[in-house]
Structures are given as C-alpha cells and as structure tokens.
Amino acid sequence: MPGSDDGRHRPRRTATDIAHAGRDPFAHHGFVNPPVYRGSTVLFRTVESFEKRDQKYVYGRRGTPTSDALEEAIATLEGGARTWLAPSGAAAIATVLLSFTKAGDHILVADSVYLPTRKICDGVLKRFGVETTYYDPTIGADITHLMKANTTLVFTESPGSLTFEMQDIPAIAAAAREGGAITVLDNTWASPLYFKPFAHGVDISIQAATKYIVGHADAMLGAITAGEATARRMLSEAQSMGICAGTEEMYLGLRGFRTIQVRMERHWHSGVEIARWLEQRPEVARVLHPALPSHPGHEIWKRDFLGAAGLFSIILKPCPKQAIAAMLEGLELFGMGASWGGYESLALPFDAKNARSATAWNPEGPTVRLHIGLEDVEDLKADLDAGFARLRATSP
C-alpha cells in the first residue's frame, strides 16, 4: 500500500545493529557472513574504467567486501561517519596522530594514556617537530588553560590505561573545539557498545579492535572512526600511508563483533562482582574500577557510559616482590600476559611511575591489572583466594 510503513526504516536497537550492520547476504549468494576476499589485484573491464577508477573496488589495500562489512558495522555502533581498519590498535593511534599533526603543531595528551601512544608522541612526533604536553586526565574544562595558538589535537583515553582515571570527555571536547583543536579518544576499554564518542563531542575514535571486537585473543586489529567533519581528511591520509588490515584478521573481527553484546555483558557483571569482592579482601588497599561507587570518577562513568569492561586494577597493601610472584605464578585460571578483551582472565603486575610526566603515581603498594574473562565467577574467586593465601605465606 502506498505510504505504508513495512518497518524497514524504523530505528534499530543496538542488539539488532550488532547482528545485521554490514551484512548483505544476497549480495553473496545468500551466505549469512560475507566471504573472506583475499587479494591485491582487482581487474577492470576497459581502459576507460581503469583510468577513471570508476568501480567500487580498485585495489585490495583500498578495500574489499570483507573490510566494508566490518567498517560499516563498527561505524554504525559508534555513531560515526566512516571507519577504517588498521593492522593493530597502536597502528591506528599512529595513523591518526600523523594524519592530524604537522611540524610546528602542539598537542595535548592525557598523562594516563596507553604507553605506546606516549612513545609515538615522544619519538616519531617529536622528530617531526610536533610538541606534546601531557595533562592531568582529571582536568576537565580547565584544559582550556593549556591550549596554545598552535594546539591542533587533544588526545583522550577514558578510563586511563592501567590506572583508570576517568575523563570528562564532553567538557574536554568543548574546550578543544573552542580552541580550534580536534578531540581524539582511545575508546578501547568501553568499546563502541558502552561509550558513544560522537554523541559526547569526540571527532575521531580509536579502537584496539584486538580487544573486545575480536574478543577471542587470536587476532591483531585496529579501527579508526571519524565524524563527518574529519572523515574526508582521514580517508586521504589513511590511503596515502597505505594503512590496511589483514584479510583473516578482518574476518575474525567480524566474527567477534556479532557477539560483542553478550560477551561484554558477562565481562561487565563478572568484573564488577569480582571488584566488589576484592574491595573486602584484607590484602587489597584499593580497587580501581570506574563502576564502583568508591572510584573517584564513578559519577562520570554513571553519566556518560552504558556499561563497563572486565578490565580494572587493584592496589595491594605493601608486600615483597616475591609474594606477588608467588600469588600470580600459581594462578590456574588467570594467565599472565599483555593484551586483554578475550574470553580468558588475565593478571598482570605493573608499575606506572615511569609512564607519567604531568602527574605523580604513588600507590600504597604493588599494583596488578586484572581482566575478568568469561569463566565462572566463583571459580575465579577461588583461584584468587588461593593466590592471596600464597601471598600471605610468602610475606614476612
């Protein structure tokens, strides 16, 4: 019937977008998942077509149906205009920083940022004549006082790597915009599911898709999502730098994306339960988890976030290094290794003192970062409980 609504144009809810965004089964003979397109060369039928590059796919590095599917899905969930895939989260960060800075520029970077981000700023960007000022991640709107006439970019990460400071992203983004700078966010912790960057004023969002998008600890992948105002420049720069992800990794990212909601709910609720349990442990001085009321940034988390990750840190009461080693090395369900976001639980000792320049990090005791996986919570508690027993037995 003319003018009738068959439901095709109604806004979709998140779970439906996760299941359907980027999919067109009947473009691939009805197969539910898009195929893995492996290749570099794309053929043209005529000289004229080749000269005009007038077909959708022109070269493997410039995009395939496989990359299109994942890029569309991520952009839909984040609320951005366009997504590009990179071979890792660190590659995505480097691509954005190099794309939006030039010699003579000044940028502001959160002091609690992911360490590879700091290394890019202090290494590559410094050599290219870009000045970096690190700022207190809790600065909020007062970041305006650090803006210079040549400040072109403000880099945020909320919560911060390892130490989990929350940033007032809307206030920072507004101050950056007023000063003529763009705001970049590393949104890996919350994923596109639990924080909507463009609704909070962010111009470019970065994901280490290795983590919760892939979700199975078996692929390296990065994602860059741009808003309308920055998408054209991002497209030009990413193509000029030859940034692209591996074909198999794209497919693994698509596979993981389809289950991100059910996995994240488990990570969130299991993580909070373990965090609350740890707050009651006599061996623990503090738990650094934004979803806990005890966290200094909890009100920002409640205001801006839709959920939480399974990643957080704990500060233990003072104890010798050998006691930490006894605790961690004997764990059966918690592995000890870098990265996170997979189905498995992890426990990693860290020291953030040397990764700060604008703020001081002086915890009460040793620090451990935990990732709560998809295992049974009671089994994880029992494993940690046994670990604490070893810690006590090794302490004087």
Secondary structure in CASP SS format (residue, H / E / C, confidence):
PFRMAT SS
TARGET T0000
AUTHOR 0000-0000-0000
METHOD secondary structure of the structure
MODEL  1
M C 1.00
P C 1.00
G C 1.00
S C 1.00
D C 1.00
D C 1.00
G C 1.00
R C 1.00
H C 1.00
R C 1.00
P C 1.00
R C 1.00
R C 1.00
T H 1.00
A H 1.00
T H 1.00
D H 1.00
I H 1.00
A H 1.00
H H 1.00
A C 1.00
G C 1.00
R C 1.00
D C 1.00
P H 1.00
F H 1.00
A H 1.00
H H 1.00
H C 1.00
G C 1.00
F C 1.00
V C 1.00
N C 1.00
P C 1.00
P C 1.00
V C 1.00
Y C 1.00
R C 1.00
G C 1.00
S C 1.00
T E 1.00
V C 1.00
L C 1.00
F C 1.00
R C 1.00
T C 1.00
V H 1.00
E H 1.00
S H 1.00
F H 1.00
E H 1.00
K H 1.00
R C 1.00
D C 1.00
Q C 1.00
K C 1.00
Y C 1.00
V C 1.00
Y E 1.00
G H 1.00
R H 1.00
R H 1.00
G C 1.00
T C 1.00
P H 1.00
T H 1.00
S H 1.00
D H 1.00
A H 1.00
L H 1.00
E H 1.00
E H 1.00
A H 1.00
I H 1.00
A H 1.00
T H 1.00
L H 1.00
E H 1.00
G C 1.00
G C 1.00
A C 1.00
R E 1.00
T E 1.00
W E 1.00
L E 1.00
A E 1.00
P C 1.00
S C 1.00
G H 1.00
A H 1.00
A H 1.00
A H 1.00
I H 1.00
A H 1.00
T H 1.00
V H 1.00
L H 1.00
L H 1.00
S H 1.00
F C 1.00
T C 1.00
K C 1.00
A C 1.00
G C 1.00
D C 1.00
H E 1.00
I E 1.00
L E 1.00
V E 1.00
A E 1.00
D C 1.00
S C 1.00
V C 1.00
Y C 1.00
L H 1.00
P H 1.00
T H 1.00
R H 1.00
K H 1.00
I H 1.00
C H 1.00
D H 1.00
G H 1.00
V H 1.00
L H 1.00
K H 1.00
R H 1.00
F C 1.00
G C 1.00
V C 1.00
E E 1.00
T E 1.00
T E 1.00
Y E 1.00
Y E 1.00
D C 1.00
P C 1.00
T C 1.00
I C 1.00
G H 1.00
A H 1.00
D H 1.00
I H 1.00
T H 1.00
H H 1.00
L H 1.00
M C 1.00
K C 1.00
A C 1.00
N C 1.00
T E 1.00
T E 1.00
L E 1.00
V E 1.00
F E 1.00
T E 1.00
E E 1.00
S C 1.00
P C 1.00
G C 1.00
S C 1.00
L C 1.00
T C 1.00
F C 1.00
E C 1.00
M C 1.00
Q C 1.00
D C 1.00
I H 1.00
P H 1.00
A H 1.00
I H 1.00
A H 1.00
A H 1.00
A H 1.00
A H 1.00
R H 1.00
E H 1.00
G C 1.00
G C 1.00
A C 1.00
I E 1.00
T E 1.00
V E 1.00
L E 1.00
D E 1.00
N C 1.00
T C 1.00
W C 1.00
A C 1.00
S H 1.00
P H 1.00
L H 1.00
Y H 1.00
F C 1.00
K C 1.00
P H 1.00
F H 1.00
A H 1.00
H H 1.00
G C 1.00
V C 1.00
D C 1.00
I E 1.00
S E 1.00
I E 1.00
Q E 1.00
A C 1.00
A C 1.00
T C 1.00
K C 1.00
Y C 1.00
I C 1.00
V C 1.00
G C 1.00
H C 1.00
A C 1.00
D C 1.00
A C 1.00
M C 1.00
L C 1.00
G E 1.00
A E 1.00
I E 1.00
T E 1.00
A E 1.00
G C 1.00
E H 1.00
A H 1.00
T H 1.00
A H 1.00
R H 1.00
R H 1.00
M H 1.00
L H 1.00
S H 1.00
E H 1.00
A H 1.00
Q H 1.00
S H 1.00
M C 1.00
G C 1.00
I C 1.00
C C 1.00
A C 1.00
G C 1.00
T H 1.00
E H 1.00
E H 1.00
M H 1.00
Y H 1.00
L H 1.00
G H 1.00
L H 1.00
R H 1.00
G H 1.00
F H 1.00
R C 1.00
T C 1.00
I H 1.00
Q H 1.00
V H 1.00
R H 1.00
M H 1.00
E H 1.00
R H 1.00
H H 1.00
W H 1.00
H H 1.00
S H 1.00
G H 1.00
V H 1.00
E H 1.00
I H 1.00
A H 1.00
R H 1.00
W H 1.00
L H 1.00
E H 1.00
Q C 1.00
R C 1.00
P C 1.00
E C 1.00
V E 1.00
A E 1.00
R E 1.00
V E 1.00
L E 1.00
H C 1.00
P C 1.00
A C 1.00
L C 1.00
P C 1.00
S C 1.00
H C 1.00
P C 1.00
G C 1.00
H H 1.00
E H 1.00
I H 1.00
W H 1.00
K H 1.00
R H 1.00
D H 1.00
F C 1.00
L C 1.00
G C 1.00
A C 1.00
A C 1.00
G C 1.00
L E 1.00
F E 1.00
S E 1.00
I E 1.00
I E 1.00
L E 1.00
K C 1.00
P C 1.00
C C 1.00
P C 1.00
K H 1.00
Q H 1.00
A H 1.00
I H 1.00
A H 1.00
A H 1.00
M H 1.00
L H 1.00
E H 1.00
G C 1.00
L C 1.00
E C 1.00
L C 1.00
F E 1.00
G E 1.00
M C 1.00
G C 1.00
A C 1.00
S C 1.00
W C 1.00
G C 1.00
G C 1.00
Y C 1.00
E C 1.00
S E 1.00
L E 1.00
A E 1.00
L E 1.00
P E 1.00
F E 1.00
D C 1.00
A C 1.00
K H 1.00
N H 1.00
A H 1.00
R C 1.00
S C 1.00
A C 1.00
T C 1.00
A C 1.00
W C 1.00
N C 1.00
P C 1.00
E C 1.00
G C 1.00
P C 1.00
T E 1.00
V E 1.00
R E 1.00
L E 1.00
H E 1.00
I C 1.00
G C 1.00
L C 1.00
E C 1.00
D C 1.00
V H 1.00
E H 1.00
D H 1.00
L H 1.00
K H 1.00
A H 1.00
D H 1.00
L H 1.00
D H 1.00
A H 1.00
G H 1.00
F H 1.00
A H 1.00
R H 1.00
L H 1.00
R H 1.00
A H 1.00
T H 1.00
S C 1.00
P C 1.00
END
